Amino acid sequence: MRHSKAAVFWRKYGQLVLTALLFLFLLFSWMENVILAGEDSGHYVAAFALFFKFGRYLIYLMLAVAVVLNLISRRTYNLYLFLAIGLLSVIVLIASRNMPLAILTLYLFAFTPLGFKRGVKVYVLALSMVLIGVLFLSALGVFPNINIDPARNRYGLGFTWVSTAPVLFFFLLMSLMSTQAKKLSSITLWSFVLIDICLFLLTDTNFTFLAILILLLVFALYRNRPDLFAFTHKKWFAVALMLLPIVLTLIALLCSFFYSADNTVLNSLNGIFSGRFANAKAAMDEYGFSLFGKPIVWMGNYAGSVGENNYMYVDCSYLNFLLNYGILYWALVMGGCALMVHQASKSHNTLMLILLFFLFCFSFYEVRLLNPIYNPFLLIASHELALPEGWFTQGILHRPERKEKTDNRTDHKADGKPSRFAGFLNSLHAPKADKKAASPAVEKAPELAAATIVESVEPDNTDEAFDLTSAKAAAREIAEEESEAVSALKKEEERTSLEEAAAFLSEPAVSTETVLEDLSALSAPAGKTNPAAGVDRDDSARHNEESPLASQSNPDEKDIRNSNSVNTETDQGKPEGDSGRED
């Protein structure tokens, strides 16, 4: 199947098709939030709603086809993650009967091959078109601008609820910062501040207004003083950010569980958070928690519903999917959040860590964490499905095991296997020029490694606002580690050379007769014999036999010493300027 026409087509044009699918998915899904598509808004247009509804279902079908093509065209998924998440999603979908979960699962599995940078650019384009288009048509009166909450003068601006436009603007800013950080000038940032103020005056969304202001302030501070965010490279910060969603879940649980109108502190907090703790308390009392989730009929606010008493909705993302999807799916989401933080921390992507911090905190107040038409960082979670097969044993859960040091030297054996003496001789025959040429490369290895780390950052894997200062700092740390490793390697090589030399001197790997014959052959011209060598060798042998110390000396050392005397006397017997000719 990998070589079928469909698989070949998908490998060649899959990125282009997924890009178009993502754009259509966002555009058609957002049209569901326009007031003309709201059945109870009083301005419902059936033809408008049915057209985009039919388009959305057609796109869902195409996403399912994309998942199948991903499977047959190449190994896009980690098999373990694909089976585990797919099986859990099916079980939770049956238990909760929740259509948004099915859409989320299709989204995660379909867009796994799509690059993050390209996907976020599609988000920027689609969200900009929707926000600008709906606001413009609302100003012209094509999309009615309804005062949904007359008591607070809160306008929908063409959407079915007052907070839709500000929240959409918040995620649009995050998408821009993650891909176009260097192109956002000071004038552009001040323009965003003015837009935020205008949206606040029209919709009276306090929390989103403050979140956008703080996000712009932190981003401007990061642009001008990146050194102030050096703490994000610390291990404790990464661990704290991984645990932040869990901590926020516990805080929401405790505040909701112990909420009471008689409790002054919690009642005040409930007022600050627009009644969210009271609503969560009511949902917890009515539905409770389960392992795989349960069907819940959420009743939220929309145009025409203000003042009714049938409101039942939990706006905290963590409590929402904990109640609706169950404890196991909540644990899966917590693991995905931790993995996103780990990847950003490992690549020293300071800006991504900042954006994830804002995302987690904002999800405490708004139910947008698992909503793919808002949250562009779900594309990162989609890429997690393509982790290597050995992730569970060699990835982020365990450090790779160190390789044991192996001793390549072998003892001298009579079966013909190489001995330490042979290795020593091989090292002596190595050209000296090569050793000198290799030493500067070894000394510069840390610098080359650091340069490779800085230059090998792929813009598709990290955003263009990659913190170069932090990358250089990380490269320097790695360079220091490489320097220490090179020093240790040099010492190990010196020690090994000394041991091999000692082994060469200690073991008789070659017979003495062979050495003497080789030396005699080298000292005499080719094809001729040296009579003086024979005479001197005999005289030397007689002298050694007459000496009283000859019996106590090593016979091998005696033969080597005699060979040295032969060479010396032979060289002295030749006249200067004579090139080995015999008279």
N, C-alpha and C positions, 0 to 999 in steps of 0.2 A: 504493500500500500504506500510505502514511502516513495516509490518511484512512479506512482500513478500520475495522471495529468493534473488532478486536483491538488495533490501534494506538491508537485513541481510549481504549479501556478501560485500556491499559497506561499511557498518559500520565496518566490520572486516578487510577488505583489502584496504579500500579507501586510506589511507595514503601511502601505498606502490605503488598503482597504480598511484596516483597523482605525486609521486616522479619520477617514470619512465616517466610519461607524460611530466613533466617539463623538464627533461633532453633531451628527444627527441625533444620537442618543441624548445628549445634553439639551439640544434645541427643542426636540419634541417633548422631552420630560418637563422642561420649564414652562411650556405652554399650558401644562395642567395647572400651574399656579397663577395663571392670569385670570382676572375676575370674570371674563367671558366664559371660562370653562367651569366656574363654580355653580353647581346646580342650585344651591340655596342662596345665592348672592343677590337674586333679583335681577341680574343682568345676564342670565345664562343664554348662550347662543348654541343651539344643538348642533348645527352644521360645523361650527368652529371646533367644538369639543370633540365631536365624533371623528373629524378629519385627523386631528392630532392623536386621538386615542387609537385609531386604526394604525397610524404610522408608528406609534410606540410599540404596539404588539408585533408589528412586522419587524421592527428593529430587534426586539427580544428574540424572535425566531432566528434572525441573522446572527445574533450573538451565540446562540446555541450551535449554529453551523460552524462559527469560528472556533468554538471549543473543540468540536470534532476534528476540524482541519489542523488545529494545533497538535492534537494527539497523533494524527496519522502522518503529518509532514516531517516532524522532528521531535526530539525528546525535549519538549518545552517545559514539562513539569517534573518536579521531584515526585516520584511515584508514591512515596510514603505520605507526603503532605497532600497530594491530590486525592488519594484514597481516604485518608483520615478526615480531611475537611469536607470532601464530597459526601462521605457517609454521614458525618455529624450534621451537615446542612440538610440532608434529606430527612433525617430523623426529627430534627428541630422543626423543619418545614411542615412535616406531618402533624407534629404535636401542637404547633402554634397556629398553623393555617395562616401564615403571614406572607402575603404576596411580596412586600418589600424585601424580605429575606431571599426569596427566589431571584429577584432582580439583582440583589447584591452579589449572590453567588455566581450568576452568569457574568456579571461585570468583572469579578475578580479572575475568573478562569479565562475569559475571552481576551482581556487586554494584557496578559502576561508578557507576550513578546514585544509590546509597544514600548519604545523608549520613554523614560520619565520626562525628559526635557521636551520631547515632541508632544507628549500627552498634555503636559501643563500648558504649553502654547495653545493647544486646542481649547483648553479650559478658558484661557484668557480671551481668546477670540469669541467663544460661544457666550461666556458670561457678559462680556462687554456688549455684544450685540443685543442680548436679552435685556440687560439693565438699561442701556441707552434707548433701545427701541421702545420698550414698554413705558419708560418715563416720558419719552417724546410723544408717543401716541396718547398717553394719559393727559399731557398738557394740551394736546389738540382736541381732546374730548372723545377720541375714538375708543379708548379704554376708559370707562368711567372711573373717576377719582373719588371714591366713596369715603365719607367720614365714618369709619367703622365704630369708633368709640367717641361719641359727641361729648361725653363728660370730660375727656382729656384732649379733645380735638386731635385725634389720631387718624391720619389718612392712609389709605391702602396704596395710593400712587399707581393704580392699575393692577395691583396684585390682590389676592384673596385675603391677605392678612397684613397688618401694619409693619411687622418686623421683617417681612420677606426682603424688601429692598435693602435695608441696612445690613442684614446678615449676608446677602448676596455680595454687597460691596466689601464686606470684611474678607470673604474668601477670595474675591477678585484681587484685593491687595496682596494677600498671602501668595497667590499664584504669580503675580507680577514680581514680588520680591524674590521668589525662589528661582526665577529664570532671567529676569531683566534688572537685577539689582544695580548693575553699573550704569544703566541707562536712565535711572530715575534721578533726575536733577532736583535741586532744592526748590525750584519753582514748581515742579511737578508735585513734590511732597506737600507744599503749601496749598496747592490746588486740591489735593486730597483732603486736607484739613477743612477747607471751606465746604467741600461736598459733604463731609461728615456732619458739619454743623447744620447745613441745610436739611439733611435727612433727619437729624435729631429734632429740629423745629417742626417738621411736618409729621413725624411718626411718634415722637416722644418715647424713644427706646433708649433708656438710660444706660443699661449695661453695655449694649453694643456700641453706643456712642463712646463710652469711656474705653472700651477694649480697642477700638480703632485708634483713638488718640494715643493711648499708651504704646500700641504697636508701631505707629509712625514715629513716636519719640524714641523708642528703643532702636528702631531701624536707623534713624538719623544719627544717633549716638554711636551705633556700630559702624556706620560709614565713616565717621570722623575720628573716632577713638577706638579702633579694634582691639588695642592692648587692654582695654578695660574688661574685655570678655575672655581674657586668657584663662580664667577659672573654668570655662566650659570644657577645657581639654583635660581637666583632672578626672581621675577615675571616680571620685566621690560624686561629682556632678552627674556623670552618666548613670550611675546607680540610682541616684535620687530621682532623676528624670524617668528612669524605667519604672520606679515604684510610684510615681506621681498619680497615674490613673487609679491604682489600687487604693492609695491613700484618699483620693477624692471620692471613690466609691464608699469607703468606710465612713467618711465624714457625712456624705449624703444619707447613708443608712442610719447612722446614729441620730442625726438631726431630725430625720423623718420619723424614726421609731419612737423617740422620746418627745416628739412635738405634742404640745398641748396649748390650748388657748390660755390656760392659767400660768404657763411657764413664761415669765416676762422676757427672759433672754432669747429663748427660741421663738417666741412670738414676734419679737423685734426683728430677729434674723429673717423670719418668714415674710415680714413686710418688706424688708430690703430686697429679698429675692422674689418679690411679686407673687407670694403665696405658693411657692414651689414645694416647700416642706409639707404644707397642709395637703396639697394634692397628692404628693407621694405617700403620705400617711394613709389617705383614703384608699389609694390603689393597693397598698400593701395589706391593708385590713381586708379588702374584698377579694383579692386574687392570691396573695401570698407568693412564695417562691417555689420553684420546681427544678428538676434536674435538666429536663429537655424543653422547658417552656410550656406555655399554655395559651389558648386563644383569648385575646383581650380586645374588646371593642373600644378603641380610643375615640374620645369625643373632644376635639380641639376647637379653638376659636377660629372663626372665619367671618367674612362679611355677612351680616344678618344674624349672627348667633350670639352677639353680645347681649347680656342680660338674662340669658336662659340658664336654667339650673341643671342642665344635663352635662356639664363640663366634667370630663374625666380624661386627664392627660398628664403624663409625667415628662417634663421638659429636660430633666437631667439625663444625658445620654447614657451614663453608666447604670442608673436605676431603670431606665426605660428598657434596654435590651436584657438586663438581668431579670426583670419581671416577665418580659415577653418571650425571650429566647432561652432562658434557663441558665443555670450555674455553669454548665460545661461550655456553652458558647461564650459566656462572659470570660471564662478562663482563657479560651482561645483568643479572644480579642485582646486581653491583657498581654498574652504572649506576643501577638503581632505588634502591639505598641512598643513592647520592650525590644523587639528585634529591629524595628525602625530606628529607635534611639541608638542601638548598638551599631548599626551600619553607619549612621551619621557621625557617631563618636569615633569609630575606627578610621574614617576618612578625614577626621578633624574638620568637619563641615560646621563651623560655628553658626552660620546663619540658619541652616536647617535645624539645628538644635534649638535655636531661639523660636523658630516658627512652630516646632513641635510642642514646645512649652506653652505657647499661646493657644495652640489647638486643643491641648489637653485641658487647660483652664477654661477655655470658652465652652468646651463640651460639658462642663459641669452645669452650665446655665442654659445651653441650647442643645436640642437633640439633633445634632448634625454630624456626629463622629462617624456613623456608619451610613450616611446618606451620600451616595456617589454623585448626585447632581450638584452638591455643594462642595464636598471635601475632595480636592485634587490629590491629596496625599494617600488616598486609597490605592493609587497607582503603585506606590512603594509596596504596600501590602500585597498587591497583585504580583509584583516581581519576586516576593518572598516565596511564591509557589514554585519558582524555578531554581531554588537552592540546590546545590550538589547533592548527590545521593548519600554521601558520607556525612551529611550535616549533623545527624544525631550522634555520631561517634567522633568526628574530627572537626566539626565546625565550632560554633560559639559555645557549645556546652563543655567541650574538653579541649585542652591544649594538645597540640600534636606531640607525640612521644619523641623524646630525644633518641637519636640513633646511637647505639653503643659504639665505642671506639674499637676499631678492628686493627689488629696487628698483622700487617701484610708480610712481615718477616717470618720465614719458616726455617726450621732446623735442617741442618744438612742431613740428607738421607742418601742411602746407597741405591735407591730406586730411580734415581735420575731427576727427582724433583728439585726445583731451584733452592739454593741455600742462601744464607745471609751473606756469604762471601760473594755470590753471584750478584746479589743486589748492590753490594758495595762497589764492585767493579763497574756495574752499569752506571752508578752515580758518578764514578770517576771519568767515564767516557762522555758524560754530558758536556756539550760545548759551553765554554765559559761565557761567550757572548750572549747566549740565550738566557743564562742566569742573570746577567747584568740587565738585560732588556726586560726581564720579567719583574725584577725587584721594584722599579718605579711604578709599574702597573699595580703591584700588590699594595704599595704604600698609598697610591691614589684611589684604591678600591672604595674606601668610605666616601670620598668626595664624589666619585662616579655614582655610587649608590644613592647619595643624597640628591644629586642632580636628576637621576632617573625618577626618583619619587616625585619630585616637584613637576617634572615635565610630562609624566605619564598620566596626569589627571585627565580623565575623559569627561568632556562637558555633558555627555549623555548620562553618565553615572552620577555626577554631582552638578550642582547649579553653577552658573557663570560667576556667581559671587563667592566662589570658593575662597576661604581665608588663606591667602598666600603667606601671610606672616606666620600663622600657626603651622602651615605646611612646612615652611622653612625650619621652624623650631623643631618640629617632629623629625625632619630630615637631619638636623644637627644631632639630635639624640641618637638616631640610628647610626649616624656617622661615627659618633663616639663609641657606640657598641661595636661597630665594625672594626674600629682601630684597636680596641681591646682584643677582639677576636683574631686580628692579624698578628698582634704581638704574641698572643698565646700560640698561634700557629708557627711563628718563627722559632719560638723557644722549643716547641715540640719537634720541629724539624732538626734543630741543632742537637737536641738530646738524642734523637733517632740516629743522626749521623755519627755521633760519638759512640753510641752503642754498637752500631754496625762496624765502625773501625776497630773497637775493642774485640768484637767477635771475629773479625778478620785476622787480628793478630793472635788470637787465642786458639783458634781451631785450624788444624792442618787440612784445609779444604783441597789443596793441590799438592801433589808429590814434589819432593825436593828435586828429584832427577829431571822432572819436566821443566821446572823453573830454570835449572842450570843449562839445559839444552836450549831453551828459548833465549837466554841471555847470551850464550855462545854464538847462536845463529845471528843475533842482532849485532854482536861485536865484530864478526868476521864478514868479509865481502861475500856476496852471493856466489855459490858454486866453487868456493875456495876454502881451504882449511887454514887455520892459523897455528903453525907449529909451536910458536912461542907459548901459545895458550896451554898446549898439552904439557910442555916442559915445566912451565910455572906451576900448573896444577899438580904435577907429580912432586915437584920440589916442596910445594906447600903442604901436600899430604904427608911427605916424609917428615917435614918439620913438625906437623901436628902430632904425628905418631911418636916423635921423640919427646915432645913436651909432656911434663907430668900432669898438666891440667887438661890434657886432651880427653882423658877418660872420664872427667867430671862434667864436661861441657855437653850441650845438646847437639846431637849429630846434625840436626836440621840447621841450627845456627852456624855450625862449623862449615857446612857446604855453602851457605849463603855468604859467609865471610870470605871463603876461598874464591867464590865467583866475583866478589867485589875487587879482590886483589888482582885477579886476572885482567879485568877491564882496565884497571889503573895502569898496570905495567904495559899492557898492549898499547894504550894511548901514548904513554911516555916514549915508547920505542919508535914512534913515527916522527919523521922530520917535519918541521914547519913548512907549510905550503904544499906538502904532498897530500894528494887526495886519495889516499888508500892504495896507491900503486906500490908494487913490490919491486925492489931493485934487482 
